[in-house]
């Protein structure tokens, strides 16, 4: 590159107006893609929840059919208006899972573990999982979407 062209490039400033327009367009497209994946990708609706203890499913609830207690010796179900309270007793302690049929949401409202880490915000979309490590309890959404599961690992 000649010395004359280097001086011309330096005297022109950092960015030309066309450069700024291109950078702004790229930023808008990136933001739109991020919003599409963040708000729509994992936040799709779900049809119910599956409650598992140590990898074994003990209870399933679907908003259309109601609850299915697969382990009556460890799970107690109580209905109160629009709420379904599911008390799961594990060898390590207990958790109370609350299903709100009107809001179509699920959360853990009570647990006897230290710290209460499993009392997270409610599940109201298909992309969230609640996990209580001390009790080995997992609450996962049940979805009827036809999207294939991707194996991890």
C-alpha positions as CSV (number, residue, x, y, z in Angstrom):
1,X,0.0,0.0,0.0
2,X,1.4,3.4,-0.9
3,X,2.0,6.2,1.6
4,X,-0.6,8.3,-0.2
5,X,-3.4,5.7,0.3
6,X,-2.4,5.3,4.0
7,X,-2.8,9.1,4.5
8,X,-6.2,9.1,2.7
9,X,-7.4,6.2,4.9
10,X,-6.3,8.0,8.1
11,X,-7.8,11.3,7.1
12,X,-11.2,9.7,6.4
13,X,-12.0,9.0,10.1
14,X,-12.7,5.8,11.8
15,X,-15.9,4.9,10.0
16,X,-17.7,6.1,6.9
17,X,-21.5,6.6,7.0
18,X,-22.1,3.5,4.9
19,X,-20.0,1.5,7.4
20,X,-22.2,2.7,10.3
21,X,-25.3,1.7,8.4
22,X,-24.0,-1.8,7.8
23,X,-22.9,-2.2,11.4
24,X,-26.3,-1.0,12.6
25,X,-28.1,-3.5,10.3
26,X,-26.0,-6.3,11.6
27,X,-26.7,-5.4,15.2
28,X,-30.5,-5.2,14.5
29,X,-30.5,-8.7,12.8
30,X,-28.4,-10.2,15.7
31,X,-30.8,-8.7,18.3
32,X,-33.9,-10.0,16.4
33,X,-32.4,-13.6,16.2
34,X,-31.5,-13.5,19.9
35,X,-35.0,-12.4,20.8
36,X,-36.6,-15.0,18.6
37,X,-34.6,-17.8,20.3
38,X,-34.7,-16.4,23.8
39,X,-38.4,-15.6,24.0
40,X,-39.9,-18.2,21.6
41,X,-37.5,-21.1,21.6
42,X,-37.5,-22.4,25.2
43,X,-40.7,-20.6,26.3
44,X,-43.2,-22.6,24.3
45,X,-46.2,-24.0,26.0
46,X,-46.3,-27.3,27.8
47,X,-49.0,-29.8,28.4
48,X,-48.1,-30.9,31.9
49,X,-45.3,-32.0,34.2
50,X,-43.4,-35.2,35.1
51,X,-42.1,-35.6,38.7
52,X,-39.2,-38.0,39.1
53,X,-37.2,-39.1,42.1
54,X,-33.7,-40.5,41.6
55,X,-34.5,-41.0,37.9
56,X,-37.8,-42.9,38.5
57,X,-41.1,-41.2,37.5
58,X,-43.4,-41.0,40.5
59,X,-46.1,-38.6,39.2
60,X,-47.4,-37.1,36.0
61,X,-49.8,-34.3,35.5
62,X,-51.4,-33.1,32.2
63,X,-53.6,-30.1,32.0
64,X,-56.1,-32.0,29.9
65,X,-56.4,-35.3,31.8
66,X,-55.3,-34.4,35.3
67,X,-52.9,-36.3,37.6
68,X,-51.5,-39.8,37.4
69,X,-50.0,-41.1,40.7
70,X,-47.4,-43.8,39.8
71,X,-46.2,-44.2,43.3
72,X,-49.0,-44.0,45.9
73,X,-46.6,-44.8,48.8
74,X,-44.5,-41.7,48.2
75,X,-46.9,-39.2,46.6
76,X,-49.9,-37.5,48.0
77,X,-52.2,-35.4,45.8
78,X,-54.6,-32.7,47.1
79,X,-56.8,-30.4,44.9
80,X,-57.8,-27.0,46.1
81,X,-59.7,-24.9,43.5
82,X,-57.4,-24.3,40.6
83,X,-54.3,-25.6,42.5
84,X,-53.1,-29.2,42.7
85,X,-50.6,-29.8,45.6
86,X,-48.4,-32.8,45.2
87,X,-46.4,-33.8,48.2
88,X,-43.5,-36.1,47.3
89,X,-41.8,-37.9,50.2
90,X,-38.3,-39.2,49.3
91,X,-35.8,-41.1,51.5
92,X,-33.9,-37.7,51.8
93,X,-36.9,-35.4,52.6
94,X,-40.0,-34.0,51.1
95,X,-41.1,-31.4,48.5
96,X,-44.5,-29.9,47.7
97,X,-45.1,-29.3,44.0
98,X,-47.9,-26.8,43.2
99,X,-49.6,-27.1,39.8
100,X,-51.8,-24.0,38.9
101,X,-54.3,-25.1,36.3
102,X,-55.5,-21.6,35.5
103,X,-52.0,-20.1,35.0
104,X,-50.7,-23.4,33.5
105,X,-47.7,-23.2,35.7
106,X,-45.8,-25.3,38.2
107,X,-43.5,-24.5,41.1
108,X,-42.1,-26.0,44.3
109,X,-43.7,-24.2,47.2
110,X,-42.2,-26.2,50.1
111,X,-39.2,-28.3,50.8
112,X,-37.3,-29.4,53.9
113,X,-33.8,-29.2,52.4
114,X,-31.2,-26.7,53.4
115,X,-31.0,-23.5,51.4
116,X,-34.2,-24.0,49.4
117,X,-32.4,-23.9,46.1
118,X,-35.3,-25.8,44.4
119,X,-37.8,-23.0,45.2
120,X,-37.1,-21.4,41.9
121,X,-39.5,-19.3,39.8
122,X,-42.4,-21.3,38.4
123,X,-42.3,-23.3,35.2
124,X,-44.6,-21.6,32.7
125,X,-43.0,-22.6,29.5
126,X,-41.5,-25.8,28.0
127,X,-37.9,-25.1,28.5
128,X,-37.4,-25.0,32.2
129,X,-36.6,-27.8,34.7
130,X,-36.7,-27.7,38.5
131,X,-34.2,-29.9,40.2
132,X,-33.8,-30.4,44.0
133,X,-30.4,-31.9,44.5
134,X,-30.6,-33.0,48.1
135,X,-33.9,-34.9,47.5
136,X,-32.9,-36.0,43.9
137,X,-36.3,-34.7,42.7
138,X,-36.8,-33.4,39.1
139,X,-39.8,-31.6,37.8
140,X,-39.8,-31.5,34.0
141,X,-42.4,-30.2,31.5
142,X,-44.3,-32.6,29.3
143,X,-44.6,-31.2,25.7
144,X,-46.5,-32.6,22.8
145,X,-44.3,-30.8,20.2
146,X,-43.1,-32.9,17.4
147,X,-39.5,-31.7,17.6
148,X,-37.0,-34.5,17.9
149,X,-34.9,-34.8,21.1
150,X,-31.2,-34.1,20.6
151,X,-29.0,-36.6,22.5
152,X,-26.4,-34.9,24.7
153,X,-23.1,-36.5,25.2
